[in-house]
């Protein structure tokens, strides 16, 4: 599992909640670092923040899909200034999943979404 978010505290939340359930969680703080990880390792599930330094989450999703077309990618954002429905549709068009996470997360939400996505 990979989480891509420029906020280290968000990455740690994933590492803690999902790691405590036995999942191996890697993290990247920007799109370029994430792309490099995906080139080296195949991930089943990838959580991508929309707002990232350099490339936005949609561009990162497109690049990851070109490398690993089987990865399930989940959109997440803490930015309420963007039109979430438009961005969600753009993310889906890029190969992402319809699930989305809005920050701040609700306790147990990360595990619930991860399990649901992996069961598909």
Secondary structure, 3 states (H helix, E strand, C coil): CEEECCCHHHHHHHHHHHHCCCCCCEEECCHHHHHHHHHHCCCCEEEEECCCCCCCHHHHHHHHHHHCCCCEEEEEECCCCCCHHHHHHHHHHCCCCCCEEECCCCCCHHHHHHHHHHHC
